[in-house]
Amino acid sequence: MEEKTIVITDENGNAVEFEIILTFQDPKSKKNYVVYKDPESVEEVMAAEYVEEEDGQGTLLDIETDEEFEMIQEVLNTFTEED
């Protein structure tokens, strides 16, 4: 399986590469999400809303509500059960 990565610029301006676990679109809100992790960490998994810009780049937005977080957790649980 091909590993997909995302490069995020941290608060110090450093480019940090993360491994993408999964991406999906919520059918209700039509928002796109990315679930990712530091390849060196086994435990920590992060998630964000992904908004693609016209230039092909993207912006990550924080998860804003408990409902959003719970929905992402359910999708991730389903994904890992299938894996």
Secondary structure, DSSP 8 states (H G I E B T S, - for coil): ----EEEEE-TTS-EEEEEEEEEEE-TTT--EEEEEE-TT-SS--EEEEEEE-TTS-EEEE----HHHHHHHHHHHHHHHHH-
